[in-house]
Amino acid sequence: MKNLQLSLLFLLFRASPFEAKNYKKNIPTFEVGPGAKIVGNRIEYDDPDCDPGLECKTTKMCAAAGTSPTLSDDKKYFACCAAGQRLLGSPETAFDCCAAGHDLVGSPEHGWHCCPTGFEWDGNLCKQVCKNGKVLVDGKQAQASGLLLWLGDW
């Protein structure tokens, strides 16, 4: 009897769930297999981690009001996003649902956030970036340091 219990316990811990990889930075996001189909607030796809010889169809439904499954541009990941939002990001950074005209920006040190295109995330705020790559100060490009001479009308 003890051997049977140990065998069952071993199988329980060794068994892998038939569920795709999921990522939780910023928003829950799931890896999907090719041919994912979205109908309303449901998505159906083949689990990319399915063992050969098995059919592993997965169906998920977005429960939050106003959201529906949204695929990443490469169609490898999905999350539940509001209408008009795009799923941006990667497993190496984070995933988030961003509005039109926004990008997912940041760094490992400061985290990742949706900011208007051309802005950077400093961990607290989205800050606009100058053409030269420097952050704007009070909405203006920072002046070069040094002595400024006023020549005026001579």
C-alpha positions as CSV (number, residue, x, y, z in Angstrom):
1,M,0.0,0.0,0.0
2,K,2.8,2.4,0.9
3,N,4.5,1.7,-2.5
4,L,1.2,2.6,-4.3
5,Q,0.9,5.8,-2.4
6,L,4.4,6.8,-3.1
7,S,3.9,6.0,-6.8
8,L,0.8,8.1,-7.0
9,L,2.6,11.0,-5.2
10,F,5.5,10.7,-7.7
11,L,3.1,10.8,-10.7
12,L,1.3,13.8,-9.2
13,F,4.4,15.9,-8.9
14,R,5.8,14.7,-12.2
15,A,2.6,15.4,-14.2
16,S,2.8,18.6,-16.2
17,P,-0.3,20.7,-16.7
18,F,-1.6,21.0,-20.3
19,E,-1.4,24.8,-20.2
20,A,0.7,27.2,-22.2
21,K,3.4,29.3,-20.7
22,N,2.1,32.5,-19.1
23,Y,3.7,35.7,-18.2
24,K,2.6,38.0,-15.4
25,K,4.7,41.2,-15.6
26,N,2.2,44.1,-16.0
27,I,-0.7,41.9,-17.3
28,P,-1.4,38.2,-17.5
29,T,-0.3,37.1,-21.0
30,F,-0.3,33.6,-22.5
31,E,1.7,31.9,-25.2
32,V,-0.5,30.5,-28.0
33,G,0.0,28.0,-30.8
34,P,-0.5,28.8,-34.5
35,G,-4.1,29.2,-35.7
36,A,-5.5,30.9,-32.6
37,K,-9.2,31.8,-33.1
38,I,-10.9,34.7,-31.4
39,V,-14.7,34.7,-31.2
40,G,-16.2,37.4,-29.0
41,N,-14.5,37.3,-25.6
42,R,-13.1,33.8,-26.1
43,I,-9.9,32.5,-27.7
44,E,-9.2,28.9,-28.7
45,Y,-5.7,27.7,-29.6
46,D,-3.5,24.6,-29.7
47,D,-1.2,24.6,-26.7
48,P,2.4,25.1,-28.0
49,D,3.8,22.9,-25.2
50,C,1.5,19.9,-26.0
51,D,3.3,16.6,-26.0
52,P,3.5,14.8,-29.4
53,G,0.6,12.5,-30.0
54,L,-1.8,14.5,-27.9
55,E,-4.3,17.1,-28.9
56,C,-4.3,20.0,-26.5
57,K,-6.9,22.5,-27.4
58,T,-7.2,25.4,-24.9
59,T,-10.1,27.8,-24.6
60,K,-9.9,30.9,-22.4
61,M,-12.4,33.6,-21.8
62,C,-11.8,37.2,-20.8
63,A,-14.0,37.8,-17.7
64,A,-13.3,41.6,-17.1
65,A,-16.0,43.8,-18.6
66,G,-15.0,45.5,-21.8
67,T,-12.1,43.3,-22.6
68,S,-11.5,40.7,-25.2
69,P,-8.6,38.4,-26.2
70,T,-5.9,40.5,-28.1
71,L,-3.1,38.8,-30.0
72,S,0.4,40.3,-30.2
73,D,1.6,41.4,-33.6
74,D,3.5,38.2,-34.1
75,K,0.4,36.2,-33.0
76,K,2.4,34.2,-30.4
77,Y,0.9,35.7,-27.3
78,F,-2.5,36.9,-26.1
79,A,-3.9,38.9,-23.2
80,C,-7.3,40.4,-22.3
81,C,-7.2,44.0,-23.5
82,A,-9.8,46.8,-23.8
83,A,-11.1,47.7,-27.3
84,G,-8.6,49.7,-29.3
85,Q,-5.6,48.6,-27.3
86,R,-2.6,46.6,-28.7
87,L,-0.7,43.9,-26.9
88,L,2.9,45.0,-26.7
89,G,6.0,43.5,-25.1
90,S,8.0,40.3,-24.9
91,P,8.8,37.5,-22.4
92,E,12.2,39.2,-21.7
93,T,10.6,42.5,-20.8
94,A,6.9,42.6,-19.9
95,F,3.5,42.6,-21.7
96,D,0.9,45.3,-21.5
97,C,-2.1,46.6,-23.4
98,C,-1.3,50.0,-24.8
99,A,-3.6,52.5,-26.5
100,A,-3.0,53.8,-30.0
101,G,-0.1,56.2,-30.2
102,H,1.7,54.5,-27.2
103,D,4.6,52.2,-26.9
104,L,5.8,49.9,-24.1
105,V,9.0,51.5,-22.8
106,G,11.2,51.2,-19.8
107,S,14.1,49.1,-18.5
108,P,14.8,46.3,-16.1
109,E,15.7,48.8,-13.4
110,H,12.6,51.0,-13.8
111,G,10.0,48.5,-15.0
112,W,7.9,48.8,-18.2
113,H,5.0,51.1,-18.9
114,C,2.8,52.3,-21.8
115,C,3.9,55.8,-22.7
116,P,3.1,58.1,-25.6
117,T,5.3,57.4,-28.6
118,G,8.6,59.3,-28.2
119,F,8.5,59.2,-24.4
120,E,10.6,57.2,-21.9
121,W,9.6,55.7,-18.6
122,D,11.7,56.7,-15.6
123,G,9.9,54.4,-13.1
124,N,7.4,57.2,-12.1
125,L,6.5,59.2,-15.1
126,C,6.5,59.2,-18.9
127,K,9.0,61.8,-20.0
128,Q,9.3,63.3,-23.5
129,V,12.6,62.8,-25.3
130,C,14.4,65.4,-27.4
131,K,15.6,64.7,-30.9
132,N,19.1,64.5,-29.5
133,G,18.0,61.7,-27.1
134,K,17.9,63.9,-23.9
135,V,14.8,64.2,-21.8
136,L,12.9,67.5,-22.0
137,V,13.0,69.9,-19.0
138,D,9.8,71.7,-18.3
139,G,8.6,70.8,-21.8
140,K,11.7,72.4,-23.4
141,Q,15.0,71.0,-24.8
142,A,17.8,71.5,-22.3
143,Q,20.2,74.1,-23.4
144,A,23.9,73.3,-23.8
145,S,25.8,74.3,-20.7
146,G,28.3,77.1,-21.1
147,L,28.4,80.9,-21.5
148,L,25.6,82.3,-23.7
149,L,26.4,85.7,-25.2
150,W,23.7,88.2,-26.2
151,L,24.9,90.0,-29.3
152,G,21.7,92.0,-29.8
153,D,21.5,94.7,-32.4
154,W,24.9,96.4,-32.7
